[in-house]
Amino acid sequence: MAVRIRLKRVGKIHAAQYRVVVVDSRKKRDGRVIEEVGYYDPQPNPSIVRIDSERAQYWLGVGAQPSDQVRNLLVLTGDIAKFNGKADAVSRVIVSEKDKAAQAEQAIKDAEAAAEKSKAAASAKKAEEEAAAEAEAAEQASEEAAGEDA
């Protein structure tokens, strides 16, 4: 079976979006696929390119042939260079300002959540130590009371 990595068109008329898919070469353009490995939206500036690098390299490794446009996308993401054994392969996909802002905001939220967790853990540890000290004091008081009774 000849396997190809190519684009499957989705989206509205005049607003095309594509999925990067692995498909038998004899199937229709939008026919049944073996696996979806990515997404490409050429409309915004810069274009949106998301490809699962690990899966794309797997399919290239087992002999899947990329179409010309998919090959260009794989060169852009650095997956072809990684597949060819270049260790210093870098993605040249340009990240839009909105995406950068969203990533920064998400990082801030994650940092705040981590800080809250560490505060909660510290307060729980402090409360645990106080409870242990109280229990020890109560135990000593009961031993003293038992010693006085005897």
Steps between C-alpha positions, in 0.01 A plus 500: 500500500646836394461740791514877459499792740281766344249776569129438555288809435253606768330831574261729319503615139768771461629421850695181448672323785689177467580196708832329442404134464653162426296327231518222243600673175210339312237666721320827421638831627241523778449125536565270792835558666734278698605772745485878541842636589449874480311813407569786258306826469639729226252787560645692799831678483720320602345170395419246768701177473468228763657163424556214745873465439530154653222349284619674182850361548356154571306501173799630306702220659262230382508633143213746466567752224401862573328709234684811380304738725532271802874467433522882511313503833727227640807698393352806672441310825842334483363145485670411170838605641439296817398202287820535298703488822592863557512560875487880474170511308291799604140590428467817292128537562425860596284533809243780487487767770161371622644153545802640684273701728279197563805285580635765737162531671477122535851490649401767754187304595706182538754680718223644719341157536836349595553778757155435649575127522833563671335743746229246575758226549708722730198598710387137519849395612504777763155399627614137512807593705286707740254212538788259569643739763154533664456123502844454654424761769166335575670161521761632744226664709308172516818312598567752777141470619529120496831525691341722769207258543733210567 
